Amino acid sequence: MTIVKNRIFQVVILLWFSMFSLVIIYPIIWLALSGLKTNSDFFLNTWSLPEEWVWENYKAAWDAGIGKYFFNSVFITVVSVITVLLFGSMAAYGLSRFRFKGQNILLIIILSGLMLAPQVSLIPLYKLLQGIGLYNTYGALIIPYVAFQLPFAIFLMRSYFLSIPRELEEAAIIDGCNRWKVYWNIIIPMGKPIIASCALLTAMNVWNEFMFALVFIEDSSLRTIPVGLMNLRSQLNTNFGIQLAGLAISALPMIIAYIIFQKQFVRGISAGGVKG
């Protein structure tokens, strides 16, 4: 009887997750296929396969500006992620291993950044970036992105680093390693799951961010994918196939990144969320 109940439970769980996966995957497939349709085919056969596979839509979207916006987003995202991981991991290591006066106050100040909504700081940041000469540059996006992503990254990595046994560090120090070597040769390799999780979360937030990219950048050659898609819509307001092709191109990097790092992402989030 117990075996039958277990089998029924497994079947129900399998069906539930299959339906859940279908709900998530189907819109992505529909988006990619719709980008291969003509306008008439899109309206007459919205939910079916393309009658004529118009691969030129993707090339047209790329040539219309998506390629330029794509590389801008890649550059800004890569620089932001590397900066967040570098400073976040060092701060998290220090907060998880060293004991000093005011440590808890410093941690509270860092975590208080999670309570500050980016929308609240829009006008002050605009004035500040203009004052220091960074307005309408890559730095106008990279610096705010790093600032707003660091608190959560430090929180996650510190929680994970607390779970790494101190005995490993003590043994390394006895063998002659200094703190920098311990950080680089022990903490970083053992913290790969949470580092991958922070990298993926940061990349997703930076890649999809719209408000700062719209306000802090004027030059069309510096715009990122979200703002670029809005411009593409205004240029091609009647050609939905090319618009959907542009959307599919913009979604592809984050899908690939999640597929590659999904195991590390799940391990890092599950381990980092229950410590500290």
Secondary structure, DSSP 8 states (H G I E B T S, - for coil): -HHHHHHHHHHHHHHHHHHHHHHHHHHHHHHHHHTTS-HHHHHHSTTS--SS--THHHHHHIIIIIHHHHHHHHHHHHHHHHHHHHHHHHHHHHHHH---TTHHHHHHHHHGGGGS-GGGGHHHHHHHHHHTT-TTSTHHHHHHHHHHHHHHHHHHHHHHHTTS-HHHHHHHHHTT--HHHHIIIIIHHHTHHHHHHHHHHHHHHHHH--HHHHHS---GGG--HHHHHHHHHHHTTT-HHHHHHHHHHHHHHHHHHHHHHHHHHHHHHHHHTS--
